[in-house]
Amino acid sequence: MFAGMKWKKRRRMLTPSFHFSILENFMDVFETVGDVFVERLRKEVGKPSVDIYPLVSLCTLDIICEASMGISINAINNGDSEYVRSVKQMCQIPVDRTFDFTAPFQPWIHPITPNYFKQKRAIKVLHEHTDRVIDERIKNPIKISNEDKDDAVGMKKRLAFLDLLLTATIDGKPLSRTDIREEVDTFMFEGHDTTSAAIAFAMFSLAENPDIQKKVLEEQISIFGEKKNRKATSSDLQDMKYLELVIKETLRLYPSVPWIGRKFPEDIEWGEWHLGV
C-alpha cells in the first residue's frame, strides 16, 4: 500500500489513464469476454441453483488482464491454470488471515503458517508472469498511429494499462521495473476482486427481485430493439439509466469494500479531539 508523497505522485500520474475516452477503447473486450461468459452460463441452465461468483470472478479476470496487460488468459475456459490458481489464492489468503482467531498475532505467526508458503509461491508465479509480459512489451511496444484508428469501433490497437505505464514519468523520470509491476499488480487485484463482488451481488439481487429484473430487461429491449446481438456502444451505456440505479443500489447494500484500513502518520488535532498515531 502506498502512502504520503509516493501515493500523491502515483495518483497524479495514473488519473488520466482512467479517463472515459480511454476506457471506451476496451468496449470490444467487454463484448468478447461477455459473450464467452454468457455461453459458459448456458451450461448451468436447468440446475436448481448456481454459485455465480466463481464464474463472474473468472470473467472479470479475463477482462482486467486484457485491460491491464493486453493479454488474453481465457480464464473462463481455463480456470485451473497456475496463474488463475495463484490469483485466487492471493485473493483468499488475506480474507483467511483477517478472520482467523490468531489475527492479533498474525505478524509473528504468519511466517510459520501454511498460508505464508502458499502466498510466497503465488506471488512468485504472479511476478514472473507480469515480468514476462513487461519484457515482451519493452521488446515489442505497441505504437498507435493515425492509420491505426477506426472511428466506428475505437482503436484497432489498444494501449493497455501496462503500455501507458511504460511511457509514464514521475518528476521527468521513467518508472522502474518494480514501480511498473507494483502498479499492474495493484490494478489487477484491486479491480478484479471488487468488480467480481459487485457483479455477483447485482446478479443475485436481480434474481431475488424478478420485478426489478423485468424493468432492467425492458430497458435493454428499448435500447437494442430487435438487434439484440449487436455490439453495445458507450452511448448505449449512457442510456442504461435504470441498470445504473440497480448497480448503485447493489453497491449500497453490498459494498465491495466494506471497510478501508487507514492509519495516521502523525497526531491530528480535530476541534476538541486529539487523534493520536
C-alpha positions in Angstrom: 0.0 0.0 0.0 1.4 3.4 -1.0 1.3 6.4 1.4 2.2 10.1 1.5 4.0 11.8 -1.3 4.6 8.5 -3.2 0.8 7.9 -3.3 0.1 11.5 -4.5 2.6 11.3 -7.3 1.4 8.0 -8.5 -2.2 9.1 -8.3 -1.5 12.3 -10.3 0.3 10.2 -12.9 -2.4 7.5 -13.2 -5.6 9.5 -13.2 -5.5 10.3 -16.9 -5.3 6.6 -17.7 -8.8 6.1 -16.4 -10.4 8.8 -18.5 -13.7 7.6 -20.0 -12.4 8.1 -23.6 -9.5 5.6 -22.9 -11.9 3.1 -21.3 -14.1 3.3 -24.4 -11.3 1.6 -26.3 -12.0 -1.6 -24.4 -15.7 -1.9 -25.3 -14.9 -4.8 -27.7 -13.0 -6.6 -24.9 -16.1 -6.3 -22.6 -18.2 -7.6 -25.5 -16.0 -10.5 -26.4 -15.4 -11.7 -22.8 -19.1 -11.1 -22.0 -20.2 -13.4 -24.9 -17.9 -16.1 -23.6 -19.3 -15.6 -20.1 -22.9 -16.0 -21.4 -22.0 -19.2 -23.3 -20.5 -20.5 -20.1 -23.7 -19.7 -18.1 -25.8 -21.6 -20.6 -24.2 -24.8 -19.2 -25.7 -24.0 -15.8 -29.3 -23.7 -17.2 -31.7 -26.1 -15.6 -29.7 -26.6 -12.3 -31.6 -25.9 -9.0 -29.0 -23.3 -8.0 -25.7 -21.9 -9.3 -22.9 -20.3 -7.4 -22.4 -17.4 -9.7 -19.4 -15.8 -8.0 -16.6 -18.2 -9.3 -17.8 -17.7 -12.9 -18.1 -13.9 -12.5 -14.6 -13.9 -11.0 -13.1 -15.6 -14.0 -14.9 -13.3 -16.4 -13.6 -10.2 -14.7 -10.1 -11.7 -14.5 -10.2 -12.1 -18.3 -11.3 -8.5 -18.8 -8.8 -7.0 -16.4 -5.9 -9.0 -17.8 -6.7 -7.7 -21.2 -7.1 -4.1 -20.0 -4.1 -4.1 -17.7 -1.5 -6.1 -19.6 -3.0 -6.5 -23.1 -3.0 -10.3 -22.9 -5.8 -13.0 -23.1 -5.6 -15.8 -20.5 -9.0 -17.3 -21.2 -9.7 -17.9 -17.5 -13.3 -18.7 -18.1 -12.4 -21.8 -20.0 -9.1 -22.4 -18.3 -9.9 -21.8 -14.6 -7.3 -24.3 -13.3 -4.2 -22.8 -14.8 -1.3 -22.0 -12.5 -1.8 -18.2 -13.0 -5.5 -18.3 -12.2 -5.0 -20.5 -9.2 -2.4 -18.0 -7.9 -4.7 -15.1 -8.3 -7.4 -17.0 -6.4 -5.0 -17.8 -3.6 -3.9 -14.2 -3.3 -7.5 -13.0 -3.0 -8.4 -15.6 -0.5 -5.4 -15.6 1.9 -5.9 -12.0 3.2 -9.5 -12.9 4.0 -8.5 -16.1 5.8 -5.9 -14.1 7.8 -8.4 -11.4 8.7 -11.0 -13.8 10.2 -8.5 -16.3 11.7 -8.6 -16.5 15.5 -4.9 -15.8 15.5 -5.4 -12.5 13.7 -4.0 -10.3 16.6 -0.8 -12.4 16.4 -0.5 -12.7 12.6 2.6 -10.5 12.2 4.5 -13.1 14.3 2.6 -16.3 13.5 2.0 -15.8 9.7 5.6 -16.7 8.6 5.3 -20.2 10.0 1.8 -21.0 8.7 0.9 -22.9 5.5 -0.8 -19.8 4.1 2.5 -18.0 4.2 4.2 -20.5 1.9 1.2 -20.6 -0.4 1.4 -16.9 -0.6 5.1 -16.9 -1.4 4.5 -19.4 -4.2 1.6 -17.5 -5.6 3.4 -14.2 -5.5 6.4 -15.8 -7.4 4.0 -17.1 -10.1 2.3 -13.7 -10.5 5.5 -11.7 -10.5 7.2 -14.0 -13.1 4.1 -13.7 -15.3 4.0 -9.9 -15.1 7.7 -9.7 -15.7 7.4 -11.8 -18.8 4.7 -9.5 -20.1 6.7 -6.4 -19.3 9.8 -7.9 -21.2 7.6 -8.6 -24.2 6.1 -5.1 -24.2 9.6 -3.5 -23.9 10.9 -5.6 -26.9 7.7 -5.1 -28.9 6.0 -1.8 -27.9 2.6 -1.1 -29.3 2.5 2.1 -31.4 -0.6 3.9 -32.3 -0.7 6.0 -35.5 -3.5 7.8 -37.3 -3.8 4.9 -39.7 -4.5 2.5 -36.9 -7.6 4.4 -35.8 -11.1 3.4 -36.7 -13.7 6.0 -35.5 -16.6 3.4 -35.7 -15.2 1.0 -33.2 -12.3 2.8 -31.5 -8.7 2.0 -31.8 -7.8 -1.2 -33.7 -4.7 -1.3 -31.5 -5.4 -0.6 -27.8 -2.9 0.7 -25.4 -3.2 -1.4 -22.2 -2.6 0.0 -18.8 0.9 -1.5 -18.9 1.7 0.3 -22.2 0.8 3.6 -20.6 3.0 2.8 -17.6 6.0 2.1 -19.8 5.8 5.6 -21.2 4.8 7.4 -18.0 7.2 9.6 -16.0 7.3 11.0 -12.4 9.3 14.2 -12.0 10.6 13.6 -15.5 11.9 10.2 -14.8 10.5 6.9 -16.2 9.1 4.3 -13.8 11.4 1.5 -12.7 10.5 -2.2 -13.4 9.5 -2.6 -9.8 7.2 0.5 -10.0 5.5 -0.8 -13.1 5.0 -4.2 -11.7 3.6 -2.8 -8.4 1.0 -0.7 -10.4 0.0 -3.6 -12.6 -0.4 -5.9 -9.6 -2.5 -3.2 -7.7 -4.7 -2.7 -10.7 -5.2 -6.4 -11.1 -6.1 -7.3 -7.6 -8.0 -4.2 -6.5 -10.0 -4.1 -9.7 -10.6 -7.8 -10.2 -11.9 -8.8 -6.7 -14.1 -5.7 -6.1 -15.7 -5.8 -9.6 -16.4 -9.5 -9.2 -18.2 -9.0 -5.9 -20.3 -6.1 -7.3 -21.4 -8.0 -10.4 -22.1 -11.2 -8.5 -24.3 -9.3 -5.9 -26.0 -7.4 -8.7 -27.0 -10.7 -10.4 -28.1 -12.2 -7.1 -30.2 -9.2 -6.3 -31.9 -9.3 -9.7 -32.6 -13.0 -9.2 -34.2 -12.2 -5.8 -36.3 -9.4 -7.3 -37.9 -10.5 -10.6 -40.0 -7.3 -10.8 -36.7 -5.2 -10.9 -35.2 -7.8 -13.3 -38.1 -7.3 -15.7 -37.6 -3.5 -15.7 -33.9 -3.9 -16.5 -34.8 -6.3 -19.3 -37.3 -3.8 -20.7 -34.7 -1.1 -20.7 -32.3 -3.3 -22.6 -35.0 -4.1 -25.2 -35.8 -0.4 -25.6 -32.1 0.3 -26.4 -31.3 -2.7 -28.6 -34.8 -3.4 -30.1 -34.7 -6.3 -32.5 -30.9 -6.1 -32.9 -30.3 -7.8 -29.6 -27.0 -9.3 -30.8 -25.4 -6.1 -31.9 -22.4 -4.7 -30.0 -23.1 -2.2 -27.3 -21.6 1.3 -27.6 -20.6 3.8 -25.0 -23.7 5.7 -26.0 -25.8 2.7 -25.1 -24.2 2.5 -21.7 -25.2 6.1 -21.1 -28.8 5.2 -21.8 -28.9 2.4 -19.3 -30.2 4.6 -16.5 -32.3 2.0 -14.7 -29.4 -0.5 -14.7 -27.2 2.1 -13.3 -29.6 2.6 -10.4 -29.6 -1.2 -9.8 -25.8 -1.2 -9.7 -25.7 1.7 -7.3 -28.3 0.2 -5.0 -26.4 -3.1 -5.1 -23.2 -1.3 -4.0 -25.1 0.4 -1.2 -26.5 -2.9 0.1 -23.4 -5.0 -0.6 -20.3 -2.7 -0.7 -17.4 -4.4 -2.5 -15.1 -2.8 0.0 -17.0 -2.8 3.3 -14.1 -1.2 5.2 -11.0 0.7 4.4 -7.9 0.4 6.6 -6.1 3.6 7.4 -3.6 4.8 10.0 -2.4 8.2 10.9 1.3 9.0 10.1 1.2 11.8 12.7 -1.1 13.1 15.5 -4.1 15.1 14.4 -6.0 17.9 16.3 -9.6 18.0 15.2 -11.6 20.5 17.1 -11.6 19.4 20.7 -10.4 16.0 19.7 -6.9 14.7 19.7 -6.3 11.7 17.4 -3.0 10.0 18.2 -0.9 7.8 16.0 
